[in-house]
């Protein structure tokens, strides 16, 4: 049957609602569940498929608007209209998720490329410590999320450059931050800061794990020495970090007490 101008106008209005995001309350799990239940009840009452409630719940479509549609469109035309709207909403939602996933992949690939310095020769050049730390944290993002860790960053925007091999310095950040993530409990906290102090760039990486016993701190940089459980560490990460920093005229120090461990890395600033 041919639809009237009034019916077409109402359908266009609902289509516009489909393009809008759902109300703020639905961003919570409970709010979205309540909204979806409300739409399911409406669809069942009007003889429509309740599976359409999911896609509609992600949009700005309201039951009041659906009531207005039901007053001027009936039967098969009503169910066909709602099915068409639901399918359109679902397609847009999936397209948005694909776009977001592609953007995340693009960012991760960029971070990995920056982390490895794969397009640069392995020679000493001016190095942006701030960007290296950001790339390292992006590479370790999955591990942070798996532990629901709180990561606090305090990286100075005007951080001066240092001289070195970017890939090697990033390996230092990787070892230190990875160790911090291993040390903290679920929902623990790590802090990463970087700032200029006199003629040095100082990077501090700390965690709220149990700490390193005082009697073991003097051995922490020895090869094959580890405080991790059997099979969980090689004991080479901190030794490698120390050796790499020595080649960069840098220094590494440790401060640890129950509930807080901090590694401090000091690197010379690149000449102007």
N, C-alpha and C positions, 0 to 999 in steps of 0.2 A: 504494500500500500504506500501511496505517496504521502510523505510527511508534510504537515502544514508549516507555515512560516513560524508560528509560535513554537511548535515542537522542535524545529531546527534551531531556533534561537536558544531554547533551553538546553539542547544537546551541546551547542557551542559553548554555553556558559559552564556546563559541567566539564567540558574538555579543557577549558581554561583553568578550572580548579585542579585538574589532573596535573597541570604543569607547575603548580605551586607545591612547596614543601608542606608536610603535615604539621599540625600545630606543635608548638614547643613541648607540650606535655608528653607527646608520643616519643620524644627522644629517650625517655627512661623506659626500661624494660616493662615495668608495671603499667605505665601510661599507654604504651603501644599495645599491650595485651588487652587492656580495657577497651581501647578504640577498636581493635580488631573484633572483639566479642560483640560490640555494638553493631558493627557492620555485618557480622555473621547473622545476628538476629534479624536485621532488616532484610537481608537477602533471602533467608529462609521464609520469612513472612510473605515475601513477594514472589516465591516460587523460583528464585534464581540460585545459581550454584554458589555455595558458601566458600568455595576455594577462591573466589574473586575478591574476598575480603582482604587477603594479604597484600596484594598490589595496591588496592585502594587505600589501605591504611597508611601507606607511605606518602600519600598526596594530601591536598587540601580539601578533598571531597568530604562533605558533611552529610549526615542522614537527613537534615532539613532540606538540602538541595536535592537529594534522592527522592524525598517525599514530594517535592515540587514537580520533579520529573514524572513520578508515578501518577500524579493527578491528570496529566495531559497525554501520557503514553502508557499503553496497557499491553498485557499479554506477551506474545512473542516479540513484539517490537521493543518492549521494555527490557526483556532479558537479553535480546540481541544487542541493544544499546549499551547495557551494563557490561556485557562480555567484551564488546569492542573497546570500551573505555579501559577495562581492566587489562586487556592485552596490551593496549598502548602504554599504560602505566608500567607494566612489567618490562616491556622493551626498553623504555627510557631508564628504568632502574638498572637493568643489566648493562646497558650502554654506559651509564655513569660508573658502575663498578669496574667495567673493563678499562675505562679511561683512567680511573684512580689507580688501578693496578699497574697499568702501563707507565704512569707517572712515577710510581714508587720504584718500579724496575729501572726506569731511566735514572732516577736519583741514586739508586744503589750502585748501578754500573759506573756512574760518574764518581761516586765515592771510592769504589774499589780501584778505579783507574788512578784517582788521586793518591790513594793509599799506597799503591805499588809503584807509582811514578813510572809506569810501564813505557811511556813514550819519552823518557829522559835518560841520558847517560848516567851511569853510576859514578859520578864525580862530584866533588864538593862545589856547591853553588849556594846562592842565597836561598834560605828555606823559610817559608811561612809556617811557624809553629802552630798558630791559631787554626789554619786550614787543615794541617795535619791531624790535630786533635779532633776536629769536627769529622774528618773522613774516617778516622779510627772508630769514633763513637757510632758512626753510621754503619760501619761494617759489623760492629758488635751489637747493633740494635736488637737483633733477634734474641740474643742471650739476655739483654736487659729486660725485654718484654717477657721472656719465659720465667724470670724470677720476679716480675712485677717490681723491678728496682726503681727507686727514685734517683734520678741522675741530675745533680745540680751543677750547672756550668757557670763559671765566672772568668770569661776569656776577654782580656782587654782588646778593644777594637784597634788601638794604636800600638799593638805589640810589635816591637822591632824585629827585623829578620835576624837569623843566625846563619852561620856558614856550615854546610855539611851535606850529607847525602840524604835526601828526603825519605827515601824508602827505608833506610836504616833507622832514622829517628822515629818513623812511624812504627817500626817494629818494637822500639822501646816503649812507645805509648801503648801498643797492643799488649805487650807482656804485662805492663803495670796495671792497666785497666782490667784485663782479663783476670789477673790475680785478685783484684779487688772484688770483681763479681763473684769469683769462686769463694771468697772469704765471707761475704755477707749472707745473712739468712734471706728467706723469701720476704719480699717487700722491704728489703734493706735499702741502704742509701750509700751512694758514692758521690764524691765531690771532686770536680776537676777545675783547677784554676790556673791561670797563666798571666804573669805580669812582669814588667821590668823592675829590677832592683839594682840600682847603680849601673854597672856595666854588664849585667847578666840578665838573661831571660830565665825566670824561675817558674817551673811547672810543678804544681802540687797535686797529687792524686791520693785521696784518702777514702777510707771506708769505715763503716760502723760495725765491722765484724768483731770477733772475739779478741783480736790482737795477737801479737807474737810474743811469747814468753821472753823475759829479759835474758835468760840464759842461752837462748837460741839466736838472739838478734845479731851477735857477732859473727855467726856462721851463715847468715841468710844469703850472702852473695857467693858462697862457695859452690863450685860445680857439683852437680848431682845431689845437693842438699835441698830437701823440700820439707815443708811443714804439712803438706797435703797427705791424704790417706794413700795406702798402697794402690798403685795403678792409676792414680789421679794426677800425677805430676812427674816430670822428668828431672826437676831440679836444675834445669839449664836456663830457664827464662831470665832470671835475675842476673845470672853470670853473663849471659849474652848481652843483656841491657848494659851492664857495667862495662863490658869490653867495647861495645859500640860507642858509648859515651866517652870513654877514654880516648878513642880515635878522634872524637869531636872536641877534645879539650874540655869536656864537660865533667860534671860531678853528680853523684847520686848519694842520697843520705836517707836514713830511715828514722822515724820516731813512732813508737808504738806503745800503747797501754791498753788495758782491757776496754773494749768498746770503741777504740779508734786507732787506726794505723794510717800513717801518712808517709808517702815517698816524695822526696824533694829532688827535682832535677834542675841543675844549673848549667846553662850554656852561654858561651860568650856571644855578645852582639856582633853582627856583621859590621865591618868597617863602612863608614859612609862612602 
